[in-house]
């Protein structure tokens, strides 16, 4: 094919200079064709009439306007000289699409950049057409059966851009994205995404509602591929496209001009606000010890620890609901039932607990015994003989559980130390709360402050939050047993614990906010 350099250079719509004649090969799997064209600094332009002839398509030129119609059994394309728009008619539907660059007219023929010509011709042929810039050739591929479908489009607006996620039944072999700026009368920028092989429910995609990122999607189904055109609501300076094989998604990241320092500061502020919410004491878990088949320790006159713990727990719940109405109060048990020790911590964690209070009664091995007073513990291996004795006494509740030897096999001394280390983030808060409970309860109830201690209670191990165990008094002491089983004593102790929690909450949240 001969092409006159002089005539090619006489353009009705001037191409960027310098321009050089060029011949492009069309490979169709059979006889190859040569397509006339020229090369400028940015694009390879090809003759639309030559390309149509090579693909076996029909053409018709309107002599009055030099418009060129290219058509097949599947549809038609109408190109206008020196114009950015192409009219695409397929399946009884006609759309006017905006091309990234206009057509050019030279030597009586209309030319278009090869990569865009491949895109638009693919819409009306039985198969797909791709342009290889490096080899300077078109490659025709016959249609593929069983095209993977687009399953949905999700959009997330970000401070410095946006993310568009296109879900698919399986990942496409080829994908690309481009942003074009029209610069015409304030028209919005367009994002074009091409996926191949792919199929789409065009009507469903076209009817997707507008988002913060785009005002409209236009989907075009080609024989082997899908093009999605997004009418963007703002300007983006760059883009990145990649696939996520874990979700079978094509991801398009759009980046806008932004003040990075401002964005970082805002994201940090939001992160800190979320952290404050996470540390807000909005869920308190009350754990009345023992219950059901496990009576706990037995008093001199037959008082069962499980009943005292439950009564104080119910009073404490009522007090907390009154003084902290915005705080959710959860009970590990609110009736006489048996709850395994490990499940109590699990209940607290699943409820989103921020504070764990386990309620018990103490006892000495020999009854009656003059030992009396309230003691509060937090999780650490016991330092004194009494702490070890009391931990062993409360941990004995595991014997009421099925397969307890297997369940608690790993709760040895070494494991207890490791578990305590895991709770180190809460230790100072647990110790602080324990001290407040000792001070406040002893001031409002007729019990002596025996101080704060550390011990290895199994029930505290599973609670991932500040946690304490309160031994409210000694059932082995005749006078204290009488006080603990009385409604007056139970209410006084519950009120003291509630007042201590109120003080702790105020200080706890204040310290975190300041930090």
C-alpha positions, 0 to 999 in steps of 0.5 A: 500500500502506497501512502503519500507523505505530502498528502498525509501531512496536509491535515484538515485538523493538524496532528502534533508535529512531527508526523511520520508515515507508518504502516500497521499490520492487522493479524487475524489468524489467516491472511494479514492486512496492512493498515495505512497510518502515521506516527506522531510524538504520542500516538500511532494513527490508523485509517479507519476505512483501511481497518474496517476493510481488513476486518471485513466490515462495511463502510459508508461516507457521507460526502457532505460532512465526510462522516464515516459509518462503519457497520457489521451485523452486530452494530455500527460506529459513526465517526466525525472528522476532527471530533471527540465523539463517536456514535455507537449503535449495538443491540438496538441501543445508540450511545454517544461516547466521548473519545480521549482524542479527536479523529483527524482527516488527511488524504481524504481519509479519517484517522484515529489513534490505534489504541482507541480504534481497537476499542471501538471496533471491538464493540461491533465485531464478533471477537476482540481487537487489540493494538500492540504498540511495541510491535505496531500491530493489531491482533484479532481474537475470536469470541471466548465462550463462558466469559466471567461476569462482573459481580458488583462495583464498590466505591470508597472515598478517601481523604487523598482519593478514592478506591473503586473495587470491581468484583468478578467471578474470576480475574480477567487476563487483561485490564487497564484504566485511563483518566481523560480530561475533556476541558470542555465547558467544565465537563467532568473527567472520565475514568475508563476501565476495560476488562477482558475477558468479561461479561456484564449485566449492562442495565444493572451497572448503568442503573447503579446510583451515584456516589461521592466519587462518580455521578454515573457509570456507563457499561458497554459489553463487547464480544469478549470484553467490558468497558466501564466509563465512570463520570467522575465528580472531581479531578484525580491526578493519577491512578493505579490499577491492580487485581486482588486474587483473594476477592477476585477483584480489579482495584482502581486507586485514584489519587487527588492533589492533597495536603498530606500533612493535613490528611495524616493529622486528620486520620491520626485524630480519627484513630485516637477518637476510635481508641478513646471509644475502645477504652471507654468503660461502657460495658461492666461485667459482674461475675457472682462466683460459684452457683448451681451444683457448686455452693462455694464455701459454707459458713458456720451456720450453713450460709452458701457462698454462691447465694451471697455472691449472687445477691450482692451481684444483683444489688451491684447491677441495680446500683450501676444502672442507676448511677451509670445509666449509659453503661451496659451491665452484664452478668455472667449469671443472674440466677442459681446456675453453674457456669464453668470458670473459663466460660465466665471470661468468655462471656465477658469478652463476647459482651465487649466487657471493659471491666470485670468484677468477680464476687466471692466470700472468704473462709478459713480452713477451721470454723468458727474463726476470728479472721474477718474483712474484705480483700480484693485481688488482681491477677498475678501469682500469689505472693503470700501464703494466704493469697495462695490459699485463697486462690486454691480455694476459689480455683477448686470450683473447676472440680465441678466441671466435666473433664476439668483435668484436661481443660485446665491441664496447661494452667500450671505455674509457668503458664500463670506467669505468661498469662499474667504478662499478657494481662500486663496492659491492665495490671495497673488499672486492675490494681487501682480498682482493687485499691478503690474497692477496699477503701470505699467498701470499708468506709460504707459497709461494716467490713474491715479493709484487709488490703489488695493482694495478687493471686492466680485466679483462673476466673480472671485469666480469660477476661481481657480487660481490667479485672478484680476478684473481691472476697467480700468477707469471711463466712467462717466468722460468725458475726461476718457471716450474719452480716453477709447474709443480711440484706443490709450487709449485701446492699452496703457492700454492693453500694461501696463497690458501685461507688468505687467503680464510678470513681475508677471510671472517671479517673480511668477515662480522664487519664486515657484522654489526656494520654 
